[in-house]
Amino acid sequence: MSEEYKSPVIRLDEKDNIVVARMAVPAGTVLKNENITVLEDIPVGHKIAVCDIGEGEPVLKCSTVIGNAAKNCPAGSHMHNDEIRFDPAEQKYEFCADFKPLDIVPIDKRRTFMGIVREDGRIATRNCICVIVCSNCAATVARKIAAHFDEEYLKKYPNVDAVVPMIHESGCGLERSGPDMDNLRLITAGMVKHPNMFGSVVVALGCENNNIDVLFETMGLEEGPRMGRIVIQEEGGSIKAVKKGIELIEAMLPEADKVSRQPVPVSELKVGMECGGSDTFSSAGANPALGKAMDILCGQGGTCVLTEPTELLGCEGTLVRRARTPEVAQKVIDMMQWWLKAGEGRDCQINGKVTPGNNAGGITNTLEKALGSAKKGGSTPLNDVIWYAEPLKEPGFNIMSSPSFDPMSAAALFASGCNMLVFTTGRGSCYGTLHMPTIKVCSNTERYEFQKDDMDLNAGTIVDGTESLEDVAGRIFEELVEVAGGKKTKSELFGMGNDEFMVWRQGIIS
């Protein structure tokens, strides 16, 4: 075999009976490393059988069963929707079997970043002011208030990163109590109390179910110099409400601009993890590299949070084994059972189907997707499982129960206390926010180069064979340190984040 030969496929584990196309592979191509001939055209990112796989036999990727062959598949076959059957297996749970206490770097030897220290000692990575609504009825007023403080205006206040509108579609047309209202109030309180927010203005129409007075009382919010309260119906209409909102923020800005950055340990970083527009290379590169970066962070005393349990189905057994205590292990099982019950009889992801974009990128079912999603969580002990927008209590690796929709999960991550987000993508998601700096890591070089204005880091070098997982993990960690210290992400430079904010509604009850 010529030394110049570079295989058009990637073998992810020596035990696998499939390989993954790193580029489009035409029918008739001889895969020299596997000694087979490809039988049909294979799109980039899709799977190819490297041996005969009989009907009902397991299909192995990363030495993990991602399904069973739906028919007899000869070597060289395209292995995708028609060839792989989704057969969720009964899980055998071994509580805490792999738990090993993590050695934490002493505080005086930890890496530092240039953070913002608030008066109460909490650490911020950005210095923002938010304008948040109690209901969609106040949306235009809030947007006009925030729009007044555009990039040109804020040049007078160089230490203020942004005035951010937090506008959602909820707040009325739902029960005055119950899970939807709980979620909304948790998100609202978490947003305005977050250390990344120097101050906030809460805007209400006045007659919505999410009553502003009840919100302030139940969530412990107090009106003051850094917490504004506006009720449109009390102010005399929209124009007067906008004028008052502008005045409130104008009064905050001189004080907000007095902040300065100073070295703080990276143990103050709380990093949310998301993926969107995943492809088959996500599980081979970007996601496991992020996991290794999070292992570094947790070893430094930091915190990371994995979300979207519907994308973990089939991997919960490994998470149970990593749990810190039996109680945490049971939380994993309870969380997965909640989502399975919620998805009963519904055409949704947890029952086997992935999104059309995932499918086009070579991911066949939720078992395969879970294989990649779980890798973002690295290998450190699982210290806690929390509900949607519930405040973080434990450092290290956490899981949040949240829906598989990036804006809804990201909002909850911030409300829970995360001050950074790392977002992996293979097909080119452009999600980002101004208040929670979002580092986007692309899983393949072709997409990174094509959509470079949206992507912060290229993890496609792993698939290309030019870097190791450890190399890319190191780059992700270093980028975290720099961005936490003030370096702007691609999404911040573009101004992404004024509309990428949503609150989870489990049901709509008028």
C-alpha positions in Angstrom: 0.0 0.0 0.0 1.4 3.5 -0.9 2.4 5.7 2.0 0.5 8.5 0.3 -2.7 6.6 0.5 -5.3 8.3 2.7 -8.4 6.2 3.3 -11.7 8.0 2.5 -13.2 6.4 5.6 -12.5 6.5 9.4 -12.5 3.4 11.6 -13.5 4.6 15.1 -12.7 1.3 17.0 -11.0 -1.9 16.0 -14.1 -3.9 17.1 -16.5 -1.9 14.9 -18.2 -3.6 11.9 -18.8 -0.2 10.2 -16.6 2.6 9.1 -17.5 6.3 8.5 -17.0 8.1 5.2 -14.8 11.1 5.8 -15.8 12.3 2.2 -18.3 11.2 -0.4 -17.3 7.7 -1.5 -18.5 6.5 -5.0 -19.7 3.0 -5.6 -16.8 0.8 -6.7 -14.2 2.4 -4.5 -11.8 -0.1 -3.0 -11.2 0.6 0.7 -7.6 -0.7 0.9 -7.4 -0.7 4.7 -10.6 -2.8 5.0 -10.0 -4.9 1.9 -13.6 -4.3 0.6 -15.3 -2.7 -2.3 -18.0 -0.1 -1.7 -21.3 -1.3 -3.3 -23.2 2.0 -3.6 -22.6 5.8 -3.4 -22.0 6.8 0.2 -22.6 10.4 1.3 -20.0 12.1 3.5 -20.5 11.1 7.2 -22.4 8.0 6.5 -21.6 4.4 7.5 -20.3 1.5 5.5 -20.4 -2.2 6.5 -16.8 -3.6 6.5 -18.0 -7.2 6.8 -21.2 -9.2 6.1 -23.7 -8.3 8.8 -26.7 -10.7 9.0 -30.2 -9.7 9.7 -30.7 -9.1 13.4 -27.0 -8.9 14.1 -25.7 -5.9 16.1 -24.2 -2.9 14.3 -21.1 -1.6 16.2 -19.9 2.0 16.2 -17.2 3.0 18.7 -17.5 -0.6 20.0 -21.1 0.2 21.0 -24.3 -1.3 19.7 -26.2 1.4 17.8 -28.9 -1.0 16.5 -29.4 -4.3 14.7 -29.3 -5.0 11.0 -32.8 -4.8 9.5 -31.7 -7.2 6.7 -28.7 -9.0 5.4 -26.1 -6.4 4.6 -23.0 -7.5 2.6 -19.6 -5.9 3.2 -19.5 -2.5 1.4 -23.2 -1.7 2.0 -24.5 1.7 3.0 -25.6 1.3 6.7 -28.4 3.8 7.4 -32.1 4.1 7.8 -33.2 1.0 5.9 -30.4 -1.1 7.1 -30.3 -0.4 10.9 -33.3 -1.2 13.2 -33.8 0.7 16.4 -34.1 -1.8 19.2 -33.8 -0.1 22.6 -32.4 -2.7 25.0 -33.3 -3.2 28.7 -30.7 -1.4 30.8 -28.9 -3.1 33.6 -28.0 -0.5 36.2 -24.9 -0.8 38.4 -25.0 2.1 40.7 -21.7 4.0 41.2 -19.7 1.1 39.9 -17.2 3.3 38.1 -17.1 6.2 40.6 -13.7 7.3 41.6 -13.1 10.6 43.5 -11.5 13.2 41.3 -8.2 14.7 42.3 -8.7 18.5 42.3 -5.8 20.8 41.7 -5.1 23.0 44.8 -6.6 26.5 44.5 -3.2 28.2 44.6 -2.1 26.1 41.6 -5.2 26.5 39.4 -5.2 28.3 36.1 -6.8 31.8 36.2 -8.8 33.9 33.8 -9.6 37.6 33.9 -13.0 37.7 35.5 -15.3 40.3 37.0 -15.8 40.0 40.7 -19.2 41.3 41.9 -19.7 42.9 45.3 -21.1 39.6 46.8 -18.0 37.7 45.5 -19.7 36.0 42.6 -17.8 35.9 39.3 -19.0 37.2 36.0 -17.6 36.6 32.5 -19.6 39.4 30.9 -21.0 42.7 32.2 -24.5 43.2 30.8 -27.9 44.7 31.6 -31.0 42.8 30.6 -34.5 44.0 29.7 -36.8 41.0 30.3 -40.6 40.6 29.9 -43.2 39.0 32.1 -45.1 38.1 29.0 -45.0 38.5 25.2 -47.4 41.4 25.6 -44.5 43.6 26.7 -42.2 42.4 23.9 -42.1 45.5 21.7 -41.6 47.8 24.6 -38.7 45.8 25.9 -37.1 45.5 22.5 -37.3 49.3 21.9 -35.8 50.0 25.3 -32.8 47.6 24.6 -32.4 48.9 21.0 -31.8 52.4 22.3 -28.5 51.2 23.7 -26.9 50.0 20.5 -23.2 49.5 19.8 -22.7 53.2 19.0 -24.3 54.3 22.2 -22.4 51.9 24.4 -19.0 53.3 23.1 -19.4 55.7 26.0 -19.4 52.8 28.4 -16.5 50.5 27.2 -16.8 48.2 30.2 -20.5 47.3 29.5 -20.8 44.4 27.0 -24.5 44.7 26.0 -28.0 45.7 26.9 -29.9 42.5 26.1 -33.6 42.1 25.4 -35.0 38.9 26.9 -38.2 38.4 24.9 -40.3 35.1 24.9 -43.7 33.9 23.8 -45.0 32.9 27.2 -46.4 34.6 30.3 -50.1 34.3 29.5 -52.3 31.7 28.0 -51.0 29.2 30.6 -52.0 28.2 34.1 -51.2 30.6 36.9 -49.5 27.7 38.7 -47.9 24.5 37.6 -44.8 23.5 35.7 -45.0 26.0 32.9 -45.3 29.0 35.3 -42.6 27.5 37.5 -40.2 27.2 34.5 -40.9 30.8 33.5 -40.3 32.2 36.9 -37.2 30.2 37.5 -35.8 31.3 34.2 -36.7 35.0 34.8 -35.2 35.0 38.3 -32.1 33.2 37.2 -31.5 35.7 34.4 -31.9 38.8 36.4 -29.9 37.5 39.4 -27.0 36.1 37.3 -23.6 37.7 38.0 -23.2 38.4 34.3 -26.1 40.9 34.7 -25.1 44.1 36.4 -28.7 45.2 36.4 -32.1 44.4 35.0 -35.4 45.9 34.0 -38.5 43.7 34.2 -41.3 44.8 31.9 -45.0 43.7 32.2 -48.2 44.7 30.5 -50.0 44.5 33.8 -52.8 41.9 33.3 -50.9 38.8 32.3 -51.0 35.5 34.3 -47.4 35.9 35.1 -48.2 38.8 37.4 -45.1 41.0 38.0 -45.9 41.5 41.7 -46.3 37.8 42.3 -43.1 37.2 40.3 -41.1 39.6 42.5 -42.5 38.2 45.7 -42.2 34.5 44.9 -38.7 34.8 43.4 -37.2 37.2 46.0 -36.8 40.1 43.6 -36.6 43.6 45.0 -37.0 46.9 43.0 -34.0 49.1 43.4 -31.2 51.0 41.5 -30.2 47.8 39.7 -33.6 46.2 39.4 -36.2 48.2 37.5 -39.9 47.5 37.3 -42.2 48.7 34.5 -45.9 48.0 34.1 -47.1 49.4 30.8 -50.7 49.9 32.0 -49.5 51.8 35.0 -47.1 54.1 33.0 -49.8 55.2 30.6 -48.9 53.2 27.6 -46.1 52.0 25.5 -44.3 55.2 24.7 -44.1 56.3 28.3 -43.0 52.8 29.3 -40.1 52.9 26.8 -39.1 56.3 28.1 -39.0 55.1 31.7 -37.0 52.0 30.7 -34.4 54.1 28.9 -34.1 56.4 32.0 -33.7 53.4 34.3 -30.8 51.9 32.2 -29.2 55.3 31.7 -29.0 55.6 35.5 -27.3 52.1 35.7 -24.7 52.6 33.0 -22.2 54.9 34.8 -22.0 52.4 37.7 -21.9 49.4 35.4 -19.0 50.9 33.5 -16.8 51.0 36.7 -16.2 47.3 36.7 -12.8 45.9 36.0 -11.4 42.5 35.4 -8.9 40.7 37.6 -7.4 37.2 37.8 -9.7 34.6 39.3 -9.3 30.8 39.3 -10.9 28.8 36.5 -12.8 26.9 39.2 -15.3 29.8 38.9 -16.2 28.8 35.4 -19.5 27.0 35.0 -19.8 25.7 31.5 -23.0 24.6 29.8 -22.6 22.1 26.9 -24.9 22.0 23.9 -24.9 20.4 20.5 -27.0 21.3 17.5 -27.0 20.3 13.8 -24.8 17.2 14.8 -23.3 14.9 12.2 -21.6 11.6 12.4 -18.3 13.3 13.0 -19.6 14.9 16.1 -19.2 11.7 18.0 -15.7 11.1 16.5 -14.2 14.5 17.2 -15.9 17.6 18.6 -17.9 15.9 21.4 -15.2 13.6 22.9 -12.7 16.5 22.6 -15.1 18.7 24.5 -15.5 16.0 27.1 -11.7 15.9 27.6 -11.6 19.7 27.9 -14.3 19.4 30.6 -12.3 16.8 32.4 -9.5 19.4 32.6 -11.9 22.0 33.9 -13.4 19.7 36.5 -9.9 18.7 37.6 -9.3 22.4 38.2 -12.4 22.6 40.4 -14.8 24.0 37.7 -18.3 22.9 36.7 -19.8 21.6 33.5 -23.4 20.8 32.7 -24.7 18.3 30.1 -28.3 18.8 28.9 -31.0 17.2 26.7 -31.6 13.7 28.2 -33.7 12.6 25.1 -30.3 12.5 23.4 -28.8 10.2 26.1 -31.2 7.3 25.8 -29.1 4.1 25.7 -26.2 5.7 27.6 -27.8 6.2 30.9 -26.3 3.0 32.2 -22.8 4.4 31.9 -23.9 7.6 33.6 -25.4 5.6 36.5 -22.0 3.9 36.9 -20.2 7.3 37.2 -22.7 8.7 39.8 -21.2 10.1 43.0 -23.9 8.5 45.2 -26.8 6.1 44.8 -29.2 9.0 45.1 -27.6 10.7 42.1 -27.7 7.5 40.1 -31.4 7.2 40.9 -31.9 10.8 39.7 -30.5 9.7 36.3 -33.0 6.8 36.0 -35.9 9.0 37.2 -35.0 11.6 34.7 -34.9 9.2 31.8 -38.2 7.6 32.9 -39.9 11.0 33.0 -38.9 11.7 29.4 -39.8 8.2 28.2 -43.3 8.6 29.7 -43.6 12.1 28.3 -42.8 10.7 24.8 -45.1 7.8 24.9 -47.1 7.5 21.7 -45.5 10.6 20.2 -43.5 11.1 17.0 -40.5 12.4 18.9 -36.8 11.8 19.1 -36.7 9.6 22.2 -38.7 7.0 20.3 -35.9 6.4 17.8 -36.0 9.2 15.2 -33.4 11.9 15.1 -33.9 15.3 13.4 -33.8 15.5 9.6 -30.5 17.4 9.8 -28.9 14.8 12.0 -30.2 12.0 9.7 -28.9 13.7 6.6 -25.5 14.0 8.4 -25.2 10.3 8.8 -26.8 9.7 12.2 -29.3 6.9 12.0 -31.1 6.8 15.4 -31.1 8.1 18.9 -28.8 5.3 20.1 -26.1 6.5 17.7 -26.8 10.2 18.6 -26.7 9.4 22.3 -23.3 7.8 21.8 -21.9 11.2 20.7 -24.0 13.3 23.0 -22.8 11.5 26.2 -19.1 12.0 25.2 -19.5 15.8 25.8 -19.7 14.9 29.5 -16.1 13.6 29.7 -15.2 10.9 32.2 -15.3 12.5 35.6 -17.8 11.5 38.4 -21.4 12.6 37.9 -22.0 14.8 40.9 -25.7 15.8 40.4 -28.8 15.8 38.3 -30.9 18.9 38.3 -34.3 20.0 36.9 -34.8 22.6 34.2 -33.3 26.0 35.4 -32.7 24.7 38.9 -29.7 26.5 40.5 -26.5 24.5 40.4 -25.3 23.2 43.7 -22.4 20.9 43.0 -19.1 21.6 41.2 -17.8 19.1 38.7 -20.0 17.2 36.2 -23.8 17.8 36.3 -26.7 16.9 34.1 -29.8 19.1 33.6 -33.1 17.7 32.6 -34.2 19.9 29.6 -35.7 19.6 26.2 -33.6 19.0 23.1 -34.1 22.5 21.7 -31.0 24.7 22.0 -32.5 28.1 22.9 -34.7 26.5 25.6 -31.8 24.5 27.1 -29.3 27.3 26.9 -31.7 29.7 28.7 -32.0 27.2 31.5 -28.2 26.7 31.7 -27.7 30.4 32.2 -30.5 30.7 34.7 -29.0 27.8 36.6 -25.7 29.7 36.9 -23.6 28.8 33.9 -21.4 31.7 32.8 -20.1 30.0 29.6 -21.4 27.8 26.8 -19.6 25.4 24.5 -21.7 24.4 21.5 -20.6 21.6 19.1 -22.0 21.3 15.6 -21.3 19.4 12.4 -23.9 20.8 10.0 -23.4 24.4 11.0 -25.7 25.7 13.9 -25.1 29.4 14.5 -26.6 29.7 18.0 -25.0 32.3 20.3 -25.8 34.8 23.0 -24.4 38.2 24.2 -24.8 37.5 27.9 -23.4 33.9 28.0 -20.4 33.8 25.7 -20.8 30.8 23.4 -17.8 29.0 21.8 -18.9 27.0 18.7 -16.8 24.0 17.9 -17.2 22.5 14.4 -16.7 18.7 14.0 -15.6 18.8 10.3 -13.1 21.0 8.5 -15.2 21.4 5.3 -18.1 22.9 7.3 -15.7 25.0 9.4 -14.1 26.6 6.4 -17.5 27.1 4.7 -19.1 28.7 7.7 -16.1 30.2 9.3 -17.8 33.4 10.3 -19.9 31.4 12.8 -17.4 28.9 14.1 -14.8 29.6 16.8 -12.8 26.3 16.7 -12.3 23.5 14.2 -12.3 20.0 15.7 -12.4 18.5 12.2 -8.6 18.1 12.5 -9.3 15.0 14.5 -11.1 13.4 11.6 -8.5 14.7 9.2 -5.8 13.0 11.2 -3.8 16.1 11.8 -4.5 16.5 15.6 -5.4 14.2 18.5 -8.4 14.4 20.8 -6.0 15.7 23.4 -4.7 18.4 21.1 -8.2 19.8 20.4 -9.3 19.4 24.0 -6.3 21.6 25.0 -7.4 24.2 22.4 -11.0 24.2 23.7 -9.8 24.7 27.3 -7.5 27.6 26.3 -10.3 29.2 24.3 -12.5 28.9 27.4 -9.9 30.8 29.5 -9.5 33.5 26.9 -13.2 34.0 26.2 -14.1 34.0 29.9 -11.5 36.8 30.2 -13.2 39.0 27.7 -12.2 37.7 24.2 -15.3 38.1 21.9 -16.7 35.0 20.3 -17.9 34.9 16.7 -21.5 35.1 17.8 -20.8 38.1 20.0 -19.0 39.9 17.1 -22.0 39.2 14.9 -24.5 40.4 17.6 -26.2 37.1 17.9 -28.5 36.7 20.9 -31.3 39.2 20.8 -33.9 36.6 19.7 -32.3 33.3 20.7 -34.1 33.1 24.0 -37.0 30.7 24.7 -38.7 29.2 27.8 -39.9 25.6 27.9 -43.6 25.2 27.9 -44.7 21.6 28.6 -48.2 22.3 27.4 -50.4 25.3 26.4 -53.4 25.7 28.6 -55.5 28.9 28.0 
